[in-house]
């Protein structure tokens, strides 16, 4: 049996079309109605560098107008509420215009500069930048005209042949056998009134008695709105100078005000530190700080008491954090910042100390990345190095607890037998969110923390 091939199945009268010919003659398509692709002008926005940032300040422009930019290249340095950070461009192009100058502030999401794709768009971009400058005041809203009163219908507007009479007039007409259709009404719109019927029936109108008009019902008037509370004015002090908040100080102020809405309570606990002081002397030469020792001890205690590492962010639920991230307060020249030791429970003491040193250096240089200061689950504030023996800390928004640690000082204490001895003690005060953490939770956490401090060998394991 002969095999069937493609060539044998095609009539010789039909020319063979090669596949390439089919590709060379595509079916014609209707012309596209889409507009031609045009070069773009993109806005450089003020980024949100932290969860609490609402505006940023331009520290300096790294590039100047007219400079050619490459994707990923730093364009401007922005001061957020926590640090100074370089802002990079996501596109290639030309810095066509600077909208927000150095030293000025802009809200998050606002355009601070314009990026042109080619030189052809430079003029248009600069025109846009000029349009973003404060414009002339908006025209006053037109005064709404009062609506014209509706025209009053006349008697002619009524249906022809139809007599309109009041119900009582119809009743009188029936009683006195008066045809209301023949009466000319004197009421509104020609309506036949009872007086018209009585007149037609020859009945003298009854004398009107003096009726005391009912006192009008008093319409309840809405109580005037309470006047806005006037801002508290303080007496001016001669020679006083007003200095505006820096971006960081403004952020601290907002956070402190926000913390007032959280129901907090405080628990204090004295802890003997002789063993911890001895360990510190041994490891100090290896770069270990007392802050690192305290942060490590707090992290180990939080692992055993996860509710103290939790938070309430919506007022209706617990947020249990899988990571133990210890934020430590660091004083700055113009505010306060809390670098975060992430996964502090999993790092050994020496690596934790090295990490802490790096964070402090970056904080002082205002080079912290957002995740290095906004990811804390528990905060530690240590003023012991200043000789402060006790203080209360304010709970940061979004966290469940903050620990305030005072200085270790010689203290006279009594043992179980009633004998007095002198031991080094530090006072630890914890401020907690009472919505998620209760007194028993905090007391149990502090007992665990005390055992770790008084037996610190586990900190070096």
Residue pairs with C-beta under 8 A, 6 or more apart in sequence:
7 16
10 16
39 116
39 117
39 118
39 120
39 121
40 117
40 121
41 96
41 114
41 115
41 116
41 117
41 121
41 124
41 125
41 128
42 91
42 93
42 114
42 115
42 117
43 111
43 113
43 114
43 115
44 75
44 76
44 87
44 89
44 111
44 112
44 113
44 114
44 115
45 109
45 110
45 111
45 112
46 55
46 56
46 78
46 100
46 106
46 107
46 108
46 109
46 110
46 111
46 112
47 56
47 78
47 87
47 108
48 108
48 109
49 56
49 78
49 80
49 82
49 83
49 85
49 370
50 80
50 81
50 82
50 370
50 373
50 374
51 370
51 374
51 398
52 81
52 251
52 254
52 255
52 374
52 397
53 80
53 81
53 82
53 108
53 251
54 107
54 108
54 254
55 105
55 106
55 107
55 108
55 247
56 78
56 79
56 80
56 105
56 106
56 108
56 247
57 78
57 79
57 103
57 104
57 105
57 247
58 76
58 77
58 78
58 79
58 100
58 101
58 102
58 103
58 104
58 105
58 106
58 112
59 76
59 77
59 78
59 79
59 84
59 102
60 76
60 77
60 102
61 75
61 76
61 77
61 98
61 102
61 113
62 74
62 75
62 76
62 77
62 86
63 69
63 73
63 74
63 75
63 76
63 95
64 95
65 95
65 96
65 97
65 98
66 94
66 95
66 96
66 122
67 94
67 95
68 93
68 94
69 75
69 89
69 91
69 92
69 93
69 94
69 95
69 115
70 89
70 92
71 89
71 90
71 91
71 92
72 88
72 89
72 90
73 88
73 89
74 86
74 87
74 88
75 87
75 88
75 89
75 95
75 113
76 86
76 87
76 112
76 113
77 84
77 85
77 86
77 87
78 84
78 85
78 87
79 246
79 247
79 248
79 366
80 247
81 247
81 248
81 250
81 251
81 252
82 248
82 251
82 337
82 368
82 370
82 373
82 374
83 337
83 362
83 363
83 366
83 367
83 368
83 369
83 373
84 366
84 367
85 367
85 369
89 115
91 115
91 117
92 117
93 115
93 116
93 117
93 118
94 115
94 116
94 117
94 118
94 119
94 122
95 113
95 114
95 115
96 114
96 115
96 116
96 121
96 122
96 125
96 126
96 129
97 113
97 114
97 125
97 126
97 128
97 129
98 112
98 113
98 129
99 111
99 112
99 113
99 114
99 129
99 132
100 106
100 110
100 112
100 113
105 247
106 112
111 132
114 125
114 126
114 128
114 129
115 125
116 122
116 124
116 125
153 189
154 189
155 189
155 190
158 164
158 189
158 190
163 180
163 181
163 183
163 185
163 192
164 185
164 189
164 190
164 191
164 192
165 173
165 180
165 185
165 191
165 192
165 193
166 187
166 191
166 192
166 193
166 194
168 194
169 180
169 192
169 193
169 194
169 196
169 197
170 180
172 178
172 194
172 197
172 198
172 201
173 179
173 180
173 192
173 197
176 197
176 198
176 200
176 201
176 203
178 197
178 200
178 201
180 192
180 197
183 192
183 196
183 197
183 200
184 190
184 196
185 191
185 192
185 193
185 196
186 193
186 195
186 196
187 193
187 196
195 205
198 204
198 205
199 205
245 253
246 334
246 335
248 332
248 334
248 335
248 336
248 337
249 334
249 335
251 335
252 335
252 336
255 396
255 397
256 394
258 397
259 394
259 395
259 396
259 397
262 395
262 397
262 433
262 435
263 433
263 434
263 435
264 395
264 431
264 432
264 433
264 434
265 431
265 432
265 434
265 439
266 392
266 429
266 430
266 431
266 432
267 429
267 430
267 432
267 439
267 442
267 443
267 446
268 390
268 427
268 428
268 429
268 430
269 427
269 428
269 429
269 430
269 446
269 449
269 450
270 411
270 425
270 426
270 427
270 428
271 425
271 426
271 427
271 428
271 449
271 450
271 453
271 454
272 413
272 423
272 424
272 425
272 453
272 454
273 408
273 424
273 425
273 426
273 453
274 423
274 424
275 453
275 454
275 455
275 456
276 293
276 408
276 453
276 454
276 456
277 408
277 424
279 293
279 456
279 457
279 459
279 460
280 288
280 290
280 293
283 293
283 349
283 350
283 460
286 350
286 353
287 350
287 353
287 354
287 357
288 349
288 350
288 353
289 353
289 356
289 357
290 382
290 384
290 385
291 328
291 356
291 380
291 382
292 349
292 352
292 353
292 356
293 349
293 456
293 459
294 380
294 382
294 405
295 326
295 328
295 341
295 344
295 352
295 356
295 380
296 344
296 345
296 347
296 349
296 352
296 459
297 449
297 452
297 453
297 456
297 459
298 326
298 344
298 378
298 380
298 403
298 449
299 324
299 326
299 341
299 344
299 345
300 345
300 452
300 458
300 459
301 308
301 445
301 448
301 449
301 452
302 308
302 309
302 324
302 345
302 377
302 378
302 445
303 324
303 345
304 445
304 448
305 441
305 444
305 445
305 448
306 320
306 321
307 318
307 320
307 400
307 436
307 437
307 441
308 378
308 400
308 401
308 432
308 437
308 441
308 442
308 445
309 320
309 321
309 324
309 377
309 378
309 400
309 401
310 318
310 319
310 320
310 321
310 400
310 436
310 437
311 318
311 319
311 321
311 377
311 398
311 399
311 400
311 433
311 436
312 318
312 319
312 400
312 433
312 435
312 436
313 319
313 398
315 435
318 436
321 377
323 342
323 343
323 375
323 377
324 343
324 344
324 345
324 377
324 378
325 340
325 341
325 342
325 343
325 344
325 375
325 376
325 377
325 378
326 340
326 341
326 344
326 376
326 377
326 378
326 379
326 380
327 338
327 339
327 340
327 341
327 373
327 376
327 377
327 378
327 379
327 380
327 396
327 399
328 338
328 339
328 340
328 341
328 356
328 379
328 380
328 381
328 382
329 336
329 337
329 338
329 379
329 380
329 381
329 382
329 393
330 336
330 337
330 338
330 339
330 360
330 363
332 363
332 364
337 363
337 368
337 373
338 373
338 376
338 379
338 396
339 356
339 359
339 360
339 362
339 363
339 368
339 372
339 373
340 359
340 371
340 372
340 373
340 374
340 375
340 376
341 347
341 352
341 355
341 356
341 359
342 371
342 375
344 352
347 355
348 460
348 461
349 459
349 460
359 368
359 372
362 368
362 372
363 373
376 396
376 399
377 399
377 400
378 399
378 400
378 401
378 402
378 403
379 393
379 396
379 399
379 401
379 402
379 403
380 402
380 403
380 405
381 393
381 402
381 403
381 404
381 405
382 405
383 391
383 404
383 405
383 406
383 407
384 405
384 406
384 407
384 408
384 426
385 407
386 407
387 407
388 406
388 407
389 406
389 407
389 409
389 427
390 404
390 406
390 427
390 429
391 404
391 406
391 429
392 404
392 429
392 431
393 402
393 403
393 404
393 429
393 431
394 402
394 431
395 401
395 402
395 431
395 432
395 433
396 402
399 433
400 432
400 433
400 436
400 437
401 430
401 431
401 432
401 433
401 437
401 442
402 430
402 431
402 432
403 428
403 429
403 430
404 428
404 429
404 430
404 431
405 426
405 428
406 426
406 427
406 428
406 429
407 426
408 424
408 425
408 426
409 424
409 425
409 426
410 422
410 423
410 424
411 422
411 423
411 424
411 425
412 420
412 421
412 422
413 420
413 421
413 422
413 423
413 425
414 420
414 421
415 421
428 446
428 449
430 442
430 445
430 446
432 441
432 442
452 458
452 459
